[in-house]
Amino acid sequence: MGKKGDAEENARRKAAKRAHKQQRAQGARPETSASVRTMLKRLGLRVRNVEPDGNCQFRAVADQLYGDPDRYRQVRTMAIAELERNAQLYKGFVTDDEPFDAYVARMRDESEWGDMTTLVALASSASLRVIVHQNDAELPRYELVPHHGTVVRTIHVLFDPSVEHYDSVRALGDGADGEPPASIPWAGGEARAGADAIDELVDELAAELGNASVGSAGKRGGKSARDKRAAKPKTKKQMQAEALQEAKAELRREELSKTLSV
């Protein structure tokens, strides 16, 4: 990146910081968009918000590793140690207008925002695969892996590029504060919904299908023979199977339409 690109990037970051500080002053926090909440839910995931105080990246990773966002200082120290230990690996990540030593010194400061370089350093330091979901349904989620060593654990975070804020991402039904998140199976570039997520999707889709049936009948003013056959009481098992198939089909349609790549 040349000097012009560096200046533009620095200006963008300063503008984002100002917006972020204004939100904090107003007692606000970045909101997860409805489309992204739906996307995460269909993957069996939910957002656990962390404080937007400039330490959010380290807080989100601390929640993933320890179940405690307040251990962010420990996580920041891990990132700094990795940057210093393998400086030659990371110097190329830092923009030309800031010496690497100055960058590392700045990252030691409380409330200094973590960036892609610190997140990659954390992946290497703790042997992590980091799945980064983005708070914009038009943007792809992406994956970071260690520069060295092998992956021993996968963690999930949500990044809001508009204000450069990170939150932690957990499985649906995983709300145990003070404990690390339950493992989220990850295969073929997507999360595998657990039992809690499937149950929630089944209930949601069953309700949607029920409302749709009522609406259609009202428009026609009566039921056809096909409708009457379809209205025959179904077992709970049949309803769950149909709803689950609909959930899978909806997920496939959504994945194809957005062409999300990991």
SVG drawing of the C-alpha trace seen along z (x, -y; Angstrom):
<svg xmlns="http://www.w3.org/2000/svg" viewBox="-65 -12 77 51">
<polyline fill="none" stroke="black" stroke-width="0.4" points="0.0,0.0 1.5,-3.4 1.5,-6.6 -1.8,-7.7 -3.4,-4.4 -2.0,-4.7 -3.4,-8.2 -6.8,-7.1 -6.8,-4.1 -5.7,-6.2 -8.5,-8.7 -11.0,-5.9 -9.9,-4.5 -10.0,-7.9 -13.6,-8.5 -14.7,-5.1 -13.1,-5.8 -15.0,-9.1 -18.3,-7.4 -17.5,-4.7 -16.7,-7.2 -19.9,-9.1 -21.9,-5.9 -20.2,-5.2 -20.9,-8.7 -24.5,-8.2 -24.6,-4.9 -25.2,-3.1 -23.6,0.0 -23.4,1.3 -26.5,3.2 -26.4,6.5 -28.5,6.2 -31.7,8.3 -30.4,10.1 -27.2,11.0 -29.0,12.2 -31.2,14.4 -28.1,15.7 -26.4,16.6 -29.5,18.1 -29.8,20.4 -26.3,21.5 -27.2,22.2 -25.3,19.2 -26.0,16.0 -24.1,12.9 -22.8,12.2 -22.2,8.5 -19.0,7.1 -18.3,3.6 -17.4,1.2 -14.6,-0.4 -11.7,-0.1 -10.8,3.4 -13.6,5.1 -11.5,7.5 -9.6,8.7 -12.8,8.9 -14.5,11.0 -11.5,13.4 -11.4,13.5 -15.0,14.6 -14.2,17.3 -11.2,18.6 -12.2,18.1 -15.9,17.2 -14.9,13.9 -14.5,10.7 -12.9,9.0 -9.8,11.0 -9.1,8.9 -5.7,7.7 -4.4,11.2 -5.5,11.7 -3.9,8.4 -0.6,9.5 -0.8,12.7 -1.0,10.8 1.9,8.4 4.1,11.4 3.4,13.1 4.1,9.9 7.5,9.4 8.4,13.1 7.8,13.3 8.3,9.7 9.5,10.7 6.2,12.5 4.1,9.4 6.1,6.4 4.5,6.7 1.1,6.3 1.8,2.8 1.4,-0.2 4.5,-2.0 3.9,-5.2 4.4,-3.6 7.5,-1.7 6.7,1.8 8.2,1.1 5.9,-2.0 2.9,0.1 3.6,2.7 4.1,0.1 0.8,-1.5 -1.0,1.8 0.1,2.1 -2.1,-0.8 -5.4,-0.3 -8.3,-0.8 -6.1,-0.8 -8.2,1.0 -7.1,4.4 -6.9,4.9 -6.4,7.7 -2.7,8.0 -3.5,8.6 -6.2,11.0 -3.8,13.0 -1.2,12.9 -3.8,14.3 -4.6,17.1 -1.0,18.1 -0.3,17.5 -3.2,19.8 -3.3,22.1 -6.8,20.9 -8.9,21.0 -10.8,17.7 -14.1,17.5 -15.0,13.9 -18.6,13.2 -19.4,9.7 -22.3,7.4 -23.3,6.9 -25.1,9.7 -23.5,8.6 -20.0,9.3 -18.5,12.8 -17.4,14.3 -13.7,15.3 -11.3,17.5 -7.9,16.8 -5.5,19.6 -2.1,19.7 1.0,18.6 2.8,21.5 1.7,24.6 -1.6,26.4 -5.1,25.5 -6.3,26.9 -9.5,24.9 -12.0,22.9 -13.5,19.6 -16.2,17.3 -16.4,13.5 -18.6,10.9 -17.0,7.9 -18.9,4.7 -16.8,2.9 -18.8,-0.3 -17.4,-1.0 -14.7,1.6 -16.4,3.3 -16.0,7.0 -18.5,9.2 -18.3,12.8 -20.4,15.5 -21.8,18.5 -24.1,21.4 -27.8,20.9 -28.6,22.1 -25.1,21.5 -25.6,18.7 -23.3,19.9 -21.4,16.8 -18.1,17.4 -17.5,20.5 -15.8,20.9 -18.4,21.3 -19.5,24.7 -17.6,26.0 -19.3,25.1 -18.8,27.8 -17.4,26.4 -17.2,28.4 -17.3,27.6 -17.2,23.9 -20.3,23.6 -21.4,24.2 -23.5,27.3 -26.5,26.4 -26.8,28.1 -29.9,29.5 -31.0,26.2 -30.7,24.4 -32.7,27.1 -35.4,27.1 -35.7,23.3 -35.8,23.4 -38.4,26.1 -40.7,24.1 -40.1,20.9 -40.8,22.5 -43.8,24.5 -45.3,21.2 -44.5,19.5 -46.1,22.4 -49.1,22.3 -49.6,18.6 -49.1,19.0 -51.8,21.7 -54.3,19.5 -53.6,16.5 -53.9,18.6 -57.3,20.1 -58.6,16.6 -57.8,15.3 -59.5,18.2 -62.6,18.1 -62.4,21.8 -60.3,25.0 -59.7,27.2 -59.6,30.9 -55.9,30.7 -56.0,28.3 -58.4,30.5 -56.0,33.5 -53.1,31.3 -55.1,30.1 -55.3,33.7 -53.7,33.7 -50.0,34.6 -47.9,36.2 -45.3,34.0 -42.6,36.1 -44.0,35.4 -44.2,31.7 -40.6,31.6 -39.3,33.5 -41.1,31.1 -39.9,28.0 -36.4,29.3 -36.4,30.0 -37.7,26.4 -34.9,25.1 -32.3,26.9 -33.8,25.8 -33.9,22.2 -30.3,22.3 -29.3,23.7 -31.2,20.9 -29.6,18.3 -26.1,19.7 -26.5,19.9 -28.0,16.4 -25.3,14.7 -22.5,17.0 -20.7,16.7 -17.2,18.1 -15.0,19.0"/>
</svg>
